[in-house]
Amino acid sequence: MTGPARVAVLFAALLVGLVGLPPAASAAGEPLRGPDVRTFMDDLVSRQLADFRLPGAAVSVVADGRQVLAKGYGQADVEAERPVEADRTRFHIDSVSKLITATAVMQLVEQGRLDLNADVNRYLTEFKIRDTYPGKPVTLAHLLTHTAGFEDPLIGSSTTNRPDLGDHLAAAEPDRVRPPGTVHSYSDYGFELAGYLVQMRSGMAFERYVEKHIFSPLGMSSTSFATSPPEAARIKERSNGYTVEDGRMTEAERGFENRAPSVGVVSTATDMSRFMLAQLGGGAVGDVRILKRPTVQSMQRRQFGQDPRFPGLTFPFTEARDDGRRLLGHSGEGSGSHSMLTLLPERGMGVFVTYNGDGIGENPLFGGAYSARLELRDEFLKRFVPAEATAARQVDEPDLRQYTGTYRWTKFNGDDPALLFALLSAPADLRVKADGKGGLTTTGFSTDPDGAGQAWYPVGDGLFHERDGRQQLAFTKNDDGNGFSVATSYGYYVFVFERTAWYESPALHLTVAGTGLLLLLTMLAWPVAALIRRIRRRTARSDRGPRMARSSAAVTAFLIVGSVVAASVAAMSGRTASGFWLVLPVLTVVGVAVSMTYAALAWRHRWWNGTARAHLTVVTLGMIAFLGVARYYHLFFPA
C-alpha cells in the first residue's frame, strides 16, 4: 500500500472510531464486503506487480461460507498479452498441491482403508521403505508432517518420461537419515509416497482418484495435474512462468517431474476458493461433502512441533501466529510460479494468491514473489482482521555462548549431492554470535527481505525474538543433552538447523578444495613441458619410473576433475549419472593409489631433485584432500 493510501486508511479509521462504528466490518463480526476487498487488492497487487517485476497474479478471498473476491491481475502470457482471468487462467500451485493430497489421504482414513499410525510398509507390495531404525517405522502421520526422517535428494528426481508412480518411488527412495517423529525436514518424497498409498488402497490412479473424489464434487472444473510437458501443453489457459534475467522478463524453464502428489496441480483462483470453503466449512460446500467435520478438525489440529512455544504442523498445514491470530497455510514454489494459501479457521476466512513470476529481490531465498505473497497476507490481515500488536518482553539470558556456533539447515544434512548447495550457497548455514548487548546476531541464512543479518533478544529459555521484526528463534537441547538445534519460521515454512562441527565449515572446505585443485592444476605443467620439448625435438633423459609417476599423476588429476564435474552436473540437473561417468570414480581411486605409490618410490629411489619429489608428494596429498571434500558433499561415488 502506498504512503498516501496508508494515511487515507488510517484517517478513515479514525473518523469511523469517532462516530462509534467498528474500524473494519470483519472486526465487528460482520461479513467482508466485496467492494472493500476489491479496492484493497487492486491497489496492493497492482503496486506489487510493478515493484517486484511480476507479470501476473490471481487472488481469491472467501469468508462466511462464500467467495468474496476472485480476480486476476497482469498477464498470463507476456508475449501474447493474454490477461490473467481468475476463473480461467490456470497457475502451477506447486507444493500447495500437498493440501489436496492430504485431503485424499484423510478420505481413506475416514473409510478405514488407511491408518495414520500404521507402518506404511503394511500397504506397500512392490517395494518397502528400508528399516533403518528398527522398531521406529515410518507412518502416514510422519509423512503428512514432514517428520519421516527422509533426506531430500535432488539427484534422480527429474525424468524425461513418466514412469509409473510406484516405479518412480522405488527407484528414487531416499535414505532415512533421522528417526521418524523427531525433526521437521521438508520432504516431497514423503507426499509422493502418501499419494501412492492413496493409489494402492483406492485401486485407482492417484490423479483419477483426486479428480473423482475432490475436484469433481467441489466443482473445481479448471483444476488438473501437469507433471509432463505433453500434459502441460494440453491444458488450455495455462499461465506461463517468468523470471527476470539481465533486467528482462523471460519465460522460465520449468522442470517436469513425476511428482503429482507433491507439486503437480494446476488450478485457478476461483477453484481454490472452492477448496478453501470446503476446509472452512467442515468438509462441505453447500450440499456437497468431501470430508466429515471431525476429520477436518483433525487436519487443522496441531500434530507436531519442533518446540512447544513455536508454530507447529498439522495434517498438512503449517501454523503461524500473528498478534494472537492463529493462521494455517501452505506455500508453493516453482520456477516462475509462487503461491500461498492462508486460512483463519476461527474466523471462517481464507486467502489464496498466486504469481506467475519469480520477481526481483535481494534475498536469494525470500525475495521477489515470496516477499510479495507475505506482504499481501499481512496487509490483508491488518486491514480486515485487525489485532492488537504485542511486543515480547526481553529477559536476561545468563549464558548466550551455549547457543553460538554454526548450524546447518536440515534440508542439506542428508547423503546426497544436494550438500553441494550448502557449500556454494551461504543461506544454507546459520551462523550465531553473541552481540555483546544481551542478545544474538545471525548471518548466513536470513529471512530479511534484503538478505541482511538479523538481531535477536531473549524472551524465554532458549527463545529469542527478532529486534525490529516479528520472527523468532527457538533453541532446543538435543536428546543426548549435548548441544542444540535451532528452529525459525517464515511464512508457512519451518526451518530447523543442526549444529555443525568445526571441520564441517564450508569456508574450510572451500579453502581445502581450492588448494587441492590448484595443486592438481600444476600437474598440467609436466605434460605441457614434455609436449614443448617434443616440439622442439629436445627430449629430457628420464627413466621409465619417473615418467610413469608424472604421467599417472597428470591422468589422475584429469580423472578427479572429471568425476566431480560429472557428479556436479547431475546434482544441478537432478539427473542420475550413468555409464562411463559412473566408472570414473573407480578409475580415480585406482589413479590416486598409483600416485601414492609413485610418490613413495620417488623418495626411495631419489628420482629428480628434492623440490620435484616434494611437488609430487604435495600434489598427491592435494588429491586426497580434494577427494575428501568431494566425498563429504557426495560428489564422488554419489549415492
C-alpha distance (Angstrom), angle and dihedral (degrees) to the residues before:
residue distance angle dihedral
M1 . . .
T2 3.80 . .
G3 3.77 122.5 .
P4 3.84 95.9 -107.0
A5 3.80 91.3 45.2
R6 3.79 91.2 51.0
V7 3.81 90.7 50.9
A8 3.80 89.9 49.3
V9 3.78 92.5 52.0
L10 3.81 92.1 49.2
F11 3.80 91.8 47.3
A12 3.80 91.5 49.8
A13 3.79 90.8 49.0
L14 3.80 90.0 51.8
L15 3.81 91.8 52.2
V16 3.80 91.2 48.6
G17 3.78 90.0 51.2
L18 3.79 91.5 51.0
V19 3.78 91.9 58.1
G20 3.79 92.3 47.7
L21 3.82 99.1 -108.0
P22 3.83 126.2 130.1
P23 3.83 114.7 -93.2
A24 3.80 92.3 -130.8
A25 3.78 130.2 21.3
S26 3.79 94.9 -130.7
A27 3.79 91.7 50.6
A28 3.80 89.1 62.5
G29 3.78 93.0 48.1
E30 3.80 92.7 -101.6
P31 3.81 121.6 131.4
L32 3.77 122.5 -91.9
R33 3.78 112.9 -100.0
G34 3.79 115.2 -128.8
P35 3.82 96.1 -141.6
D36 3.82 91.4 52.8
V37 3.80 92.4 50.5
R38 3.81 91.8 44.5
T39 3.80 93.2 52.4
F40 3.78 91.1 47.1
M41 3.82 93.8 49.2
D42 3.80 93.5 43.2
D43 3.80 91.1 57.6
L44 3.80 96.5 41.0
V45 3.81 101.4 42.3
S46 3.80 94.4 42.5
R47 3.79 89.3 55.0
Q48 3.81 91.7 45.9
L49 3.79 93.2 54.0
A50 3.79 89.1 55.2
D51 3.81 98.9 39.9
F52 3.81 97.0 44.8
R53 3.84 96.7 34.6
L54 3.80 93.2 -119.6
P55 3.83 119.1 160.5
G56 3.79 98.9 -150.3
A57 3.79 148.8 -13.6
A58 3.78 142.2 -171.2
V59 3.81 126.1 -150.8
S60 3.78 133.5 -171.1
V61 3.80 128.9 -177.3
V62 3.80 126.8 -169.0
A63 3.80 130.2 -173.6
D64 3.79 138.3 158.3
G65 3.80 92.5 14.4
R66 3.80 96.7 -55.1
Q67 3.77 141.6 86.2
V68 3.79 108.9 -101.2
L69 3.80 98.1 -179.2
A70 3.80 140.0 2.2
K71 3.77 115.5 171.2
G72 3.79 140.6 153.8
Y73 3.79 126.9 -140.7
G74 3.78 133.0 -165.9
Q75 3.78 124.9 -9.5
A76 3.80 133.9 -31.7
D77 3.82 91.1 -166.8
V78 3.79 114.4 27.4
E79 3.80 96.7 -167.8
A80 3.80 94.3 48.2
E81 3.82 91.7 37.4
R82 3.80 89.4 -130.7
P83 3.82 109.0 167.7
V84 3.80 125.3 -131.8
E85 3.81 112.8 -105.3
A86 3.79 117.7 -166.9
D87 3.80 95.2 -141.4
R88 3.82 98.2 38.4
T89 3.80 112.1 29.7
R90 3.79 111.8 89.1
F91 3.79 117.8 -149.7
H92 3.78 128.5 -167.0
I93 3.81 102.2 -112.3
D94 3.82 93.4 -171.9
S95 3.82 112.5 -172.9
V96 3.80 93.3 10.8
S97 3.82 79.7 78.6
K98 3.80 86.7 77.3
L99 3.81 89.8 73.0
I100 3.79 89.2 60.8
T101 3.81 92.3 46.7
A102 3.80 90.6 51.2
T103 3.80 89.4 50.9
A104 3.81 89.8 54.8
V105 3.81 90.6 48.7
M106 3.80 92.1 50.8
Q107 3.80 91.6 50.1
L108 3.81 89.1 59.9
V109 3.81 91.0 43.3
E110 3.81 87.6 56.2
Q111 3.78 89.5 52.8
G112 3.80 93.3 49.0
R113 3.80 93.2 -116.0
L114 3.80 92.9 114.1
D115 3.80 130.2 36.3
L116 3.79 118.1 -152.2
N117 3.81 92.3 -150.0
A118 3.81 100.2 42.3
D119 3.80 124.6 105.0
V120 3.81 105.1 -95.1
N121 3.80 88.3 -136.8
R122 3.81 86.7 73.0
Y123 3.80 87.8 73.8
L124 3.81 99.9 37.1
T125 3.80 119.8 93.2
E126 3.82 107.1 159.8
F127 3.81 95.5 49.3
K128 3.80 138.9 -1.0
I129 3.79 134.3 -137.0
R130 3.79 107.5 -112.0
D131 3.80 116.2 -101.9
T132 3.80 94.2 -127.4
Y133 3.80 93.1 151.2
P134 3.83 108.1 38.1
G135 3.77 112.3 -140.5
K136 3.81 91.5 16.7
P137 3.81 106.7 87.7
V138 3.78 126.1 -179.4
T139 3.82 112.9 -106.5
L140 3.79 135.1 -170.5
A141 3.81 88.4 -106.0
H142 3.80 87.8 60.3
L143 3.80 92.1 48.1
L144 3.81 93.5 51.0
T145 3.83 92.9 49.9
H146 3.82 97.4 41.5
T147 3.81 91.5 -117.3
A148 3.82 100.4 116.9
G149 3.81 90.4 109.8
F150 3.81 96.1 -121.8
E151 3.76 121.2 151.9
D152 3.79 113.6 -120.6
P153 3.82 103.4 -121.9
L154 3.78 126.0 -164.5
I155 3.78 100.3 -176.0
G156 3.78 112.9 87.7
S157 3.82 96.1 13.6
S158 3.80 97.1 108.7
T159 3.77 122.7 73.6
T160 3.78 135.8 -173.5
N161 3.79 92.0 -153.1
R162 3.79 133.0 33.6
P163 3.80 113.2 -109.2
D164 3.77 123.5 -173.5
L165 3.80 111.2 -72.7
G166 3.80 91.3 -119.1
D167 3.81 92.8 50.2
H168 3.78 89.5 49.1
L169 3.81 92.9 50.8
A170 3.80 93.4 46.3
A171 3.81 91.7 51.2
A172 3.81 95.4 42.6
E173 3.83 99.2 42.9
P174 3.81 106.7 145.7
D175 3.77 126.0 -143.6
R176 3.78 118.9 -94.4
V177 3.79 102.9 -121.0
R178 3.84 100.0 172.5
P179 3.80 136.0 33.2
P180 3.82 109.7 -95.2
G181 3.78 118.9 -98.6
T182 3.80 95.4 24.7
V183 3.82 108.9 89.3
H184 3.78 132.9 25.0
S185 3.80 107.8 -127.8
Y186 3.78 117.9 161.7
S187 3.81 112.2 -115.0
D188 3.79 127.3 -176.4
Y189 3.80 88.9 -177.1
G190 3.80 89.8 60.7
F191 3.80 91.8 59.4
E192 3.78 92.6 43.0
L193 3.80 86.8 55.2
A194 3.81 90.6 48.3
G195 3.80 89.6 52.6
Y196 3.79 90.1 49.5
L197 3.80 90.0 53.8
V198 3.81 88.0 54.6
Q199 3.78 87.7 52.9
M200 3.81 93.1 47.7
R201 3.80 96.5 47.5
S202 3.81 97.7 39.6
G203 3.79 95.9 45.3
M204 3.81 89.9 -133.0
A205 3.79 132.7 103.6
F206 3.80 107.5 -93.5
E207 3.81 94.2 -117.1
R208 3.80 92.0 48.3
Y209 3.81 91.8 49.0
V210 3.80 92.8 52.1
E211 3.80 91.9 46.1
K212 3.81 92.1 51.8
H213 3.79 100.5 39.8
I214 3.83 104.4 31.4
F215 3.81 115.2 14.2
S216 3.80 98.2 41.0
P217 3.83 98.5 43.9
L218 3.81 91.8 47.7
G219 3.79 93.3 47.4
M220 3.82 93.0 -116.2
S221 3.80 90.6 152.8
S222 3.81 94.9 157.5
T223 3.80 95.3 52.4
S224 3.80 124.2 95.8
F225 3.80 142.8 130.3
A226 3.82 128.2 -80.2
T227 3.80 111.2 -174.4
S228 3.81 99.8 143.9
P229 3.83 135.8 40.1
P230 3.85 93.4 -109.3
E231 3.82 91.0 51.8
A232 3.79 91.6 48.9
A233 3.80 92.3 47.3
R234 3.80 91.2 55.0
I235 3.80 93.7 54.3
K236 3.77 110.1 98.4
E237 3.78 119.2 -141.8
R238 3.81 92.5 15.9
S239 3.79 112.3 160.2
N240 3.77 119.3 -122.0
G241 3.79 117.9 -128.1
Y242 3.79 121.5 -127.6
T243 3.76 140.8 -164.5
V244 3.80 132.1 -172.0
E245 3.81 115.1 -115.0
D246 3.79 122.3 175.1
G247 3.77 88.9 -13.5
R248 3.81 93.5 -55.1
M249 3.80 129.4 111.2
T250 3.81 107.5 -119.8
E251 3.79 131.9 174.1
A252 3.80 110.6 -97.9
E253 3.78 119.6 -123.2
R254 3.77 105.1 -120.2
G255 3.78 121.1 -156.4
F256 3.80 115.0 -141.4
E257 3.76 116.8 -150.2
N258 3.77 136.7 174.0
R259 3.80 91.8 -102.7
A260 3.79 105.2 114.7
P261 3.84 96.3 147.7
S262 3.80 94.0 51.9
V263 3.81 107.1 35.3
G264 3.80 110.1 -7.6
V265 3.82 107.4 104.0
V266 3.80 126.0 109.1
S267 3.79 115.9 -169.3
T268 3.78 146.9 154.0
A269 3.79 129.6 -111.9
T270 3.81 89.9 -112.8
D271 3.80 93.4 52.8
M272 3.79 91.1 48.7
S273 3.81 87.5 55.1
R274 3.80 87.6 61.5
F275 3.78 91.1 51.2
M276 3.82 92.4 49.1
L277 3.80 91.2 48.7
A278 3.81 89.9 53.7
Q279 3.80 91.1 53.1
L280 3.80 92.7 45.6
G281 3.81 92.7 43.0
G282 3.78 95.8 59.1
G283 3.80 92.8 -100.0
A284 3.80 97.9 -43.0
V285 3.80 139.1 95.2
G286 3.76 109.2 -165.2
D287 3.79 107.8 -48.7
V288 3.81 93.6 -18.0
R289 3.79 116.4 96.2
I290 3.82 124.2 -174.1
L291 3.83 98.4 167.0
K292 3.78 136.8 22.3
R293 3.79 116.3 -108.7
P294 3.86 94.9 -114.5
T295 3.80 89.0 52.8
V296 3.79 91.8 53.5
Q297 3.79 89.7 47.3
S298 3.80 90.0 54.2
M299 3.82 89.9 49.1
Q300 3.80 89.7 55.1
R301 3.82 95.9 43.1
R302 3.79 119.9 100.0
Q303 3.81 108.3 -99.8
F304 3.81 104.1 169.4
G305 3.77 137.3 14.2
Q306 3.78 130.0 -178.1
D307 3.79 86.9 -147.2
P308 3.83 126.4 11.3
R309 3.81 90.1 -129.8
F310 3.77 91.9 53.2
P311 3.83 135.1 75.9
G312 3.77 111.2 -84.7
L313 3.79 142.5 -161.8
T314 3.79 130.1 -92.5
F315 3.83 128.6 -175.7
P316 3.07 88.4 -48.0
F317 3.80 112.7 -36.7
T318 3.78 125.7 98.1
E319 3.79 117.7 -128.2
A320 3.78 124.1 -129.2
R321 3.79 128.2 -175.1
D322 3.77 116.7 -150.1
D323 3.82 117.3 177.3
G324 3.78 91.0 -39.6
R325 3.80 95.9 -41.6
R326 3.79 115.5 121.6
L327 3.78 111.5 -141.0
L328 3.79 129.6 -173.3
G329 3.75 120.1 -162.8
H330 3.76 152.6 136.8
S331 3.79 134.4 -143.2
G332 3.78 131.5 -150.3
E333 3.79 128.0 -153.3
G334 3.79 129.2 -168.5
S335 3.76 140.1 146.2
G336 3.79 101.5 -68.9
S337 3.82 94.3 -8.5
H338 3.81 130.5 91.4
S339 3.81 127.6 168.8
M340 3.79 139.5 173.6
L341 3.80 131.9 -169.3
T342 3.82 120.2 -165.7
L343 3.80 129.1 -173.5
L344 3.78 129.9 -171.2
P345 3.83 98.1 -166.0
E346 3.80 95.6 -177.8
R347 3.82 89.9 55.6
G348 3.80 98.0 37.7
M349 3.79 91.0 -123.6
G350 3.80 134.4 131.7
V351 3.81 139.0 178.3
F352 3.80 128.4 -163.7
V353 3.80 125.0 -173.9
T354 3.78 131.9 173.4
Y355 3.80 132.3 -179.5
N356 3.80 127.9 -162.9
G357 3.79 96.1 -146.8
D358 3.79 141.8 59.9
G359 3.78 92.9 -133.2
I360 3.77 125.2 -165.6
G361 3.80 131.2 -69.3
E362 3.79 142.2 140.0
N363 3.80 96.6 -117.1
P364 3.85 111.4 79.4
L365 3.82 91.2 -152.3
F366 3.80 104.4 32.3
G367 3.78 107.5 23.7
G368 3.78 131.4 104.2
A369 3.79 116.1 11.7
Y370 3.81 92.4 9.0
S371 3.79 90.8 59.7
A372 3.80 90.2 44.9
R373 3.81 93.3 54.0
L374 3.77 93.4 49.1
E375 3.79 92.0 45.9
L376 3.80 90.5 52.3
R377 3.79 92.2 51.2
D378 3.79 95.0 45.8
E379 3.79 95.9 44.3
F380 3.80 90.6 48.2
L381 3.80 90.7 52.8
K382 3.80 92.3 48.3
R383 3.78 91.7 51.1
F384 3.80 102.7 39.7
V385 3.81 106.3 18.5
P386 3.81 103.2 36.2
A387 3.78 119.2 -172.7
E388 3.76 133.9 178.2
A389 3.79 110.5 -99.5
T390 3.79 114.3 -126.4
A391 3.79 121.9 -158.6
A392 3.80 117.2 -145.5
R393 3.81 112.2 -121.6
Q394 3.80 117.0 -122.3
V395 3.80 116.9 -120.8
D396 3.78 132.3 -171.4
E397 3.80 116.0 -91.2
P398 3.82 108.3 -161.2
D399 3.82 99.4 -157.7
L400 3.78 117.8 26.6
R401 3.81 92.4 164.7
Q402 3.80 91.0 76.2
Y403 3.80 88.8 68.6
T404 3.81 99.2 45.5
G405 3.78 121.8 104.6
T406 3.78 140.4 72.7
Y407 3.80 121.0 -54.8
R408 3.79 126.5 -170.1
W409 3.79 126.4 -143.8
T410 3.81 107.6 -107.4
K411 3.80 89.3 -130.3
F412 3.80 86.6 74.5
N413 3.79 100.0 43.3
G414 3.80 99.3 86.7
D415 3.79 133.9 97.3
D416 3.78 95.5 -91.9
P417 3.81 138.8 103.5
A418 3.81 86.9 -110.5
L419 3.79 82.0 91.1
L420 3.79 85.6 77.0
F421 3.79 88.0 73.4
A422 3.80 89.9 54.6
L423 3.79 87.1 60.5
L424 3.78 97.3 42.9
S425 3.82 97.1 37.9
A426 3.80 117.2 62.5
P427 3.84 93.6 -159.3
A428 3.83 90.1 70.6
D429 3.80 90.7 75.8
L430 3.80 128.0 58.2
R431 3.81 112.6 -152.4
V432 3.80 113.6 -160.3
K433 3.82 124.5 -162.5
A434 3.79 135.5 168.3
D435 3.80 110.1 -109.8
G436 3.81 97.1 -150.1
K437 3.81 89.8 -119.1
G438 3.77 99.3 85.9
G439 3.80 94.3 -85.2
L440 3.78 144.2 74.8
T441 3.78 137.3 -103.4
T442 3.79 125.0 -153.0
T443 3.79 129.4 -160.5
G444 3.78 133.7 178.4
F445 3.79 105.6 37.5
S446 3.79 107.0 49.3
T447 3.79 136.7 170.2
D448 3.79 90.7 -161.5
P449 3.83 108.7 118.7
D450 3.81 89.4 -129.3
G451 3.79 92.4 49.6
A452 3.80 91.5 -118.8
G453 3.78 126.3 145.9
Q454 3.79 118.7 -87.8
A455 3.81 134.0 -132.8
W456 3.81 123.8 -143.5
Y457 3.79 136.6 -170.1
P458 3.83 125.8 -156.5
V459 3.81 118.3 -103.5
G460 3.80 99.4 165.6
D461 3.78 144.6 -10.4
G462 3.80 102.0 -40.1
L463 3.80 92.1 -18.0
F464 3.82 121.2 118.0
H465 3.79 133.4 -176.0
E466 3.79 124.1 -149.0
R467 3.79 115.1 -107.4
D468 3.80 109.2 -122.5
G469 3.78 89.4 2.4
R470 3.80 146.0 72.6
Q471 3.80 105.0 -118.8
Q472 3.80 127.1 105.3
L473 3.80 136.6 -151.1
A474 3.79 119.8 -149.6
F475 3.81 120.8 -166.1
T476 3.80 114.5 -159.0
K477 3.80 123.5 -169.7
N478 3.79 112.9 -120.2
D479 3.80 119.8 -110.7
D480 3.81 91.3 -106.9
G481 3.80 90.0 54.4
N482 3.79 92.0 -119.3
G483 3.77 115.7 116.3
F484 3.77 132.7 -28.4
S485 3.75 143.2 -91.0
V486 3.78 118.5 -145.5
A487 3.79 131.3 -147.2
T488 3.77 134.2 -166.6
S489 3.78 133.5 168.4
Y490 3.76 136.4 -148.0
G491 3.76 124.6 -177.2
Y492 3.79 104.3 -32.7
Y493 3.77 97.6 -26.4
V494 3.79 125.9 99.5
F495 3.79 113.7 -157.0
V496 3.79 120.7 -160.2
F497 3.80 122.9 -168.3
E498 3.79 130.3 -167.7
R499 3.78 124.2 -153.6
T500 3.79 115.9 -103.0
A501 3.80 127.7 -148.4
W502 3.81 121.5 -116.8
Y503 3.80 91.6 -102.5
E504 3.83 90.2 57.4
S505 3.80 92.2 63.4
P506 3.83 112.9 130.0
A507 3.81 89.5 -146.1
L508 3.81 90.5 56.9
H509 3.79 91.0 46.4
L510 3.78 92.2 50.2
T511 3.80 90.2 51.0
V512 3.80 93.5 48.6
A513 3.80 94.1 43.3
G514 3.79 92.7 45.4
T515 3.80 92.7 49.6
G516 3.79 91.2 46.4
L517 3.80 91.7 49.2
L518 3.80 92.0 50.5
L519 3.79 90.0 51.3
L520 3.79 90.3 49.7
L521 3.78 90.6 51.6
T522 3.81 90.5 55.2
M523 3.80 86.9 65.5
L524 3.78 87.3 70.0
A525 3.80 87.7 69.7
W526 3.81 92.2 71.0
P527 3.82 99.5 56.2
V528 3.81 90.2 39.0
A529 3.81 90.9 52.0
A530 3.80 90.5 46.9
L531 3.80 90.3 50.9
I532 3.80 91.6 49.9
R533 3.81 90.8 50.3
R534 3.79 90.3 49.5
I535 3.80 90.9 50.4
R536 3.79 89.5 50.2
R537 3.80 88.6 44.8
R538 3.76 92.2 -122.1
T539 3.77 114.1 128.0
A540 3.78 118.3 -169.1
R541 3.76 114.0 -134.2
S542 3.77 108.9 -109.8
D543 3.77 135.1 156.5
R544 3.77 120.3 -120.7
G545 3.83 93.5 -106.6
P546 3.81 96.8 57.9
R547 3.81 90.6 43.6
M548 3.80 91.1 52.4
A549 3.82 91.1 47.0
R550 3.78 92.2 55.9
S551 3.79 94.1 41.3
S552 3.80 94.2 49.7
A553 3.80 91.5 48.6
A554 3.81 91.6 50.5
V555 3.82 93.0 47.0
T556 3.81 90.9 47.1
A557 3.80 90.4 51.9
F558 3.81 89.4 55.6
L559 3.82 91.0 47.0
I560 3.81 92.3 51.2
V561 3.78 93.3 50.5
G562 3.81 91.0 45.0
S563 3.81 93.0 50.6
V564 3.78 94.1 49.9
V565 3.80 93.5 43.9
A566 3.82 90.8 51.2
A567 3.80 92.6 50.4
S568 3.81 91.7 44.0
V569 3.80 91.9 52.6
A570 3.79 89.4 49.1
A571 3.81 91.0 50.2
M572 3.80 93.2 48.5
S573 3.81 94.9 46.1
G574 3.79 97.6 39.7
R575 3.79 91.2 -125.6
T576 3.78 128.4 123.9
A577 3.80 119.8 -113.9
S578 3.79 114.0 -123.2
G579 3.80 144.6 174.4
F580 3.80 116.1 10.5
W581 3.80 91.8 3.8
L582 3.80 89.7 65.3
V583 3.82 90.7 50.5
L584 3.81 91.9 54.9
P585 3.83 95.5 78.1
V586 3.81 90.9 52.7
L587 3.79 91.6 50.9
T588 3.79 89.4 46.3
V589 3.80 93.3 54.9
V590 3.79 89.7 50.3
G591 3.80 89.8 48.4
V592 3.81 93.1 51.2
A593 3.81 91.0 49.0
V594 3.81 90.3 50.8
S595 3.82 91.3 47.6
M596 3.81 91.0 51.0
T597 3.80 89.4 51.3
Y598 3.79 92.7 49.7
A599 3.81 91.4 47.2
A600 3.81 89.3 56.6
L601 3.81 91.6 45.7
A602 3.80 90.8 50.1
W603 3.81 90.7 61.6
R604 3.79 93.7 40.9
H605 3.82 94.9 51.1
R606 3.82 95.4 31.9
W607 3.78 95.3 -124.6
W608 3.81 112.4 -173.8
N609 3.79 120.7 -17.8
G610 3.80 125.9 -48.8
T611 3.81 93.6 -94.3
A612 3.82 93.3 54.8
R613 3.80 91.8 46.9
A614 3.80 90.9 49.2
H615 3.80 89.7 49.4
L616 3.81 92.5 54.6
T617 3.81 90.3 47.0
V618 3.79 93.8 49.2
V619 3.81 91.1 46.3
T620 3.81 89.9 52.3
L621 3.80 90.3 50.6
G622 3.80 87.9 48.2
M623 3.79 89.0 54.8
I624 3.78 90.7 53.5
A625 3.82 92.8 46.3
F626 3.80 93.2 47.6
L627 3.79 91.7 47.9
G628 3.80 90.0 48.1
V629 3.79 91.6 57.7
A630 3.81 91.5 42.7
R631 3.80 90.8 51.3
Y632 3.81 91.8 48.2
Y633 3.80 88.7 57.8
H634 3.81 90.5 41.8
L635 3.77 93.9 -117.4
F636 3.77 90.4 128.1
F637 3.78 119.2 60.2
P638 3.84 87.8 -3.7
A639 3.78 116.3 -153.8
